[in-house]
Amino acid sequence: MTSQQTRAAGVTVITGAGRGIGRALALRLASHGAAVVAAARTRADIESLAGLAPQVTAMVADVASAADVEALAAAADAQGRLVAWVNNAAVVDPRPLTELGVEAFDAVLAVNLRGAFLGCRAALPRLAANGGGVILNIGSLSGLPFVEKFPGNLAYNVSKAGLHALSEAVALEGRALGVRCLTLAPGAVDTAMLRRAAPGLRAGVTPAAVAEVAAFLLSEAAAPLSGTTLPMFTNLGTEG
């Protein structure tokens, strides 16, 4: 695909793209000729990603910062027509409630929930002006009701529960604008974050497998879906 064709196909922003699901999705979309603006806080991670695919533009950004998110949106505008925005950036701070300070709680929500809010706020008017598009929030089974939570991950669980509600609200506002918003909620994915959050839990799915499902949700084949949370139940188990 030529650079002109890539621009015509539109631009996708992916946050938290330095590792895990975000990195796998960026590579998946780029391999099919999409232009991707990939953001992460760690420069080495995001620059190594860009080195693997010429369609990827690397941005160092903290999604908890409104200024950084606006700069990310401006970078996407410079690349072409924004067609999708993926709020994937997340952090975890595993500790019992009695040891979880206010600052630690706020820091997790700042990235996982405030960051997604800022991304949705930046993406919605741009997508609407471009004739429509998709906002995909990467949630977690940990944020869904009636699913057993990982112990010691209260802030993460709360942030992901809020993310699902955010998606429903944004989908409602985006309906008349031609903008879809939905959530993908995977279970235990083989990432560094899982190993930190639940060291004894065996992953049931790879980042690449999650990226395939995410790519489907971003595609025209999933056009009827909005305001939807798609849970990905996987084969779980403890190590040993």
C-alpha positions as CSV (number, residue, x, y, z in Angstrom):
1,M,0.0,0.0,0.0
2,T,1.4,3.4,-0.9
3,S,1.6,6.3,1.5
4,Q,-1.3,8.1,-0.3
5,Q,-3.4,4.9,0.0
6,T,-2.5,4.7,3.7
7,R,-3.6,8.3,4.3
8,A,-6.8,7.7,2.5
9,A,-7.5,4.7,4.6
10,G,-7.3,6.8,7.7
11,V,-5.3,7.0,10.9
12,T,-5.7,5.0,14.1
13,V,-4.4,6.2,17.5
14,I,-3.4,3.5,20.0
15,T,-2.3,4.4,23.5
16,G,-0.2,2.1,25.7
17,A,1.3,0.8,22.5
18,G,4.8,0.2,23.8
19,R,4.0,-3.3,25.1
20,G,1.4,-6.0,25.3
21,I,-2.0,-5.6,23.6
22,G,-1.3,-2.1,22.3
23,R,1.9,-3.1,20.6
24,A,0.4,-6.2,19.1
25,L,-2.6,-4.2,17.7
26,A,-0.3,-1.5,16.3
27,L,1.6,-4.2,14.4
28,R,-1.5,-6.0,13.3
29,L,-3.1,-2.8,11.8
30,A,0.2,-1.7,10.3
31,S,0.7,-5.1,8.6
32,H,-2.6,-4.5,6.8
33,G,-1.4,-1.0,5.6
34,A,-3.1,1.2,8.2
35,A,-1.4,4.4,9.5
36,V,-1.0,4.2,13.2
37,V,-0.1,6.8,15.8
38,A,1.2,4.8,18.7
39,A,1.7,6.3,22.1
40,A,3.5,5.2,25.3
41,R,5.3,6.8,28.2
42,T,8.5,4.8,27.6
43,R,10.4,6.2,24.7
44,A,12.5,3.1,24.0
45,D,9.4,0.9,23.8
46,I,7.5,3.1,21.4
47,E,10.5,3.8,19.2
48,S,11.4,0.1,18.9
49,L,7.8,-0.5,17.8
50,A,8.0,2.3,15.1
51,G,11.2,0.7,13.9
52,L,9.3,-2.5,13.0
53,A,6.7,-0.8,10.9
54,P,7.0,2.3,8.7
55,Q,3.3,3.0,9.0
56,V,3.7,3.6,12.8
57,T,4.4,7.1,14.1
58,A,5.8,7.0,17.6
59,M,4.6,9.5,20.3
60,V,5.8,9.7,23.9
61,A,2.7,10.7,25.8
62,D,1.2,10.3,29.3
63,V,-2.5,9.8,28.8
64,A,-3.3,11.2,32.3
65,S,-2.1,14.6,30.9
66,A,-4.7,16.6,28.9
67,A,-2.0,18.4,27.1
68,D,-0.3,15.2,26.0
69,V,-3.6,13.7,24.8
70,E,-4.3,16.9,22.7
71,A,-0.8,16.7,21.3
72,L,-1.4,13.1,20.4
73,A,-4.7,14.1,18.6
74,A,-2.8,16.8,16.8
75,A,-0.2,14.4,15.6
76,A,-3.0,12.1,14.3
77,D,-4.5,15.1,12.4
78,A,-1.2,15.8,10.8
79,Q,-1.0,12.2,9.5
80,G,-4.4,12.2,7.8
81,R,-8.1,11.5,8.6
82,L,-8.6,10.0,12.1
83,V,-10.9,6.9,11.8
84,A,-10.3,5.1,15.1
85,W,-8.9,5.7,18.6
86,V,-8.0,2.9,20.9
87,N,-7.7,3.7,24.7
88,N,-5.4,0.8,25.8
89,A,-3.0,2.5,28.2
90,A,-3.3,1.0,31.7
91,V,-1.3,0.5,34.9
92,V,-1.7,-1.7,37.9
93,D,-0.6,-1.2,41.5
94,P,-1.3,-4.5,43.4
95,R,-1.6,-4.0,47.2
96,P,-4.3,-4.7,49.8
97,L,-6.9,-2.0,50.5
98,T,-5.4,-1.3,53.9
99,E,-2.1,-0.5,52.2
100,L,-3.5,1.4,49.3
101,G,-3.0,5.1,49.8
102,V,-5.0,7.8,48.2
103,E,-2.2,8.9,45.9
104,A,-1.7,5.3,44.6
105,F,-5.4,4.9,44.0
106,D,-5.6,8.2,42.1
107,A,-2.6,7.4,40.0
108,V,-4.2,4.2,38.7
109,L,-7.5,5.9,37.9
110,A,-5.6,8.8,36.3
111,V,-4.2,6.5,33.6
112,N,-6.8,3.9,33.3
113,L,-10.0,6.0,33.5
114,R,-9.1,9.7,33.2
115,G,-6.8,8.8,30.3
116,A,-9.6,7.0,28.5
117,F,-12.0,10.0,29.1
118,L,-9.4,12.4,27.7
119,G,-9.0,10.1,24.7
120,C,-12.7,9.9,24.1
121,R,-13.0,13.7,24.4
122,A,-10.3,14.3,21.9
123,A,-11.5,11.6,19.5
124,L,-15.2,12.1,19.4
125,P,-15.4,15.5,17.6
126,R,-12.6,14.6,15.2
127,L,-14.3,11.4,14.2
128,A,-17.6,13.1,13.8
129,A,-16.1,15.8,11.6
130,N,-14.4,13.0,9.5
131,G,-17.7,11.3,8.8
132,G,-17.7,8.8,11.7
133,G,-15.4,6.2,13.2
134,V,-14.7,4.0,16.2
135,I,-13.5,4.5,19.8
136,L,-12.4,1.2,21.3
137,N,-11.6,1.0,25.0
138,I,-9.6,-2.0,26.3
139,G,-11.3,-3.0,29.5
140,S,-10.9,-6.2,31.5
141,L,-13.0,-9.0,32.9
142,S,-11.9,-7.5,36.2
143,G,-14.2,-4.6,35.6
144,L,-17.3,-6.6,34.9
145,P,-19.9,-7.6,37.5
146,F,-20.3,-11.2,38.7
147,V,-16.7,-12.0,37.7
148,E,-14.3,-12.9,40.5
149,K,-11.6,-10.2,40.9
150,F,-7.9,-10.6,41.3
151,P,-7.2,-10.0,45.0
152,G,-5.2,-6.9,45.8
153,N,-6.1,-5.0,42.7
154,L,-8.9,-2.8,43.9
155,A,-7.8,0.4,42.0
156,Y,-7.4,-1.5,38.7
157,N,-10.8,-3.2,39.1
158,V,-12.6,0.0,39.9
159,S,-10.9,1.8,37.0
160,K,-12.0,-0.9,34.5
161,A,-15.6,-0.9,35.8
162,G,-15.7,2.9,35.2
163,L,-14.3,2.3,31.7
164,H,-17.2,0.1,30.7
165,A,-19.6,2.8,31.9
166,L,-17.7,5.4,30.0
167,S,-18.0,3.5,26.8
168,E,-21.8,3.2,27.1
169,A,-22.1,6.9,27.7
170,V,-19.8,7.9,24.8
171,A,-21.7,5.4,22.5
172,L,-24.9,7.2,23.3
173,E,-23.5,10.6,22.5
174,G,-21.8,9.3,19.4
175,R,-24.8,7.6,17.9
176,A,-26.1,10.6,16.0
177,L,-22.6,11.5,14.9
178,G,-21.7,8.2,13.3
179,V,-19.2,7.3,16.0
180,R,-19.2,3.9,17.6
181,C,-17.7,3.3,21.0
182,L,-17.3,-0.1,22.6
183,T,-15.2,-2.1,25.1
184,L,-13.2,-5.2,24.7
185,A,-12.8,-7.0,28.0
186,P,-10.1,-9.7,27.9
187,G,-9.3,-12.1,30.7
188,A,-5.8,-13.1,31.6
189,V,-3.5,-12.0,28.8
190,D,0.2,-13.0,28.6
191,T,1.6,-9.6,29.5
192,A,4.0,-8.1,32.0
193,M,1.0,-6.4,33.6
194,L,-0.6,-9.7,34.3
195,R,2.6,-11.1,35.8
196,R,2.7,-8.2,38.2
197,A,-1.0,-8.2,39.0
198,A,-1.4,-11.9,39.6
199,P,2.0,-13.7,39.5
200,G,0.4,-17.2,40.0
201,L,-2.2,-16.9,37.3
202,R,-1.5,-18.6,34.0
203,A,-2.4,-16.6,30.9
204,G,-5.1,-17.9,28.7
205,V,-4.5,-15.8,25.6
206,T,-1.7,-13.9,23.9
207,P,-1.7,-10.2,23.0
208,A,-1.7,-11.1,19.3
209,A,-4.9,-13.0,19.8
210,V,-6.6,-10.1,21.6
211,A,-5.3,-7.8,18.8
212,E,-7.1,-9.9,16.2
213,V,-10.4,-9.4,18.0
214,A,-9.8,-5.7,18.5
215,A,-9.0,-5.3,14.8
216,F,-12.4,-6.9,14.0
217,L,-14.2,-4.5,16.3
218,L,-12.5,-1.6,14.5
219,S,-13.5,-2.9,11.1
220,E,-16.7,-2.3,9.1
221,A,-17.7,-5.9,9.8
222,A,-18.5,-4.8,13.3
223,A,-20.4,-1.7,12.3
224,P,-23.7,-2.8,14.1
225,L,-21.8,-2.9,17.4
226,S,-21.7,0.2,19.7
227,G,-22.2,0.6,23.4
228,T,-21.2,-3.0,23.7
229,T,-18.8,-4.7,26.0
230,L,-17.3,-7.9,24.5
231,P,-15.9,-10.2,27.3
232,M,-13.1,-12.5,26.3
233,F,-13.2,-15.5,28.7
234,T,-10.1,-17.5,28.4
235,N,-8.6,-20.7,29.9
236,L,-7.3,-19.7,33.3
237,G,-5.3,-21.6,35.8
238,T,-2.7,-21.3,38.5
239,E,0.9,-22.2,38.0
240,G,2.5,-25.0,39.8
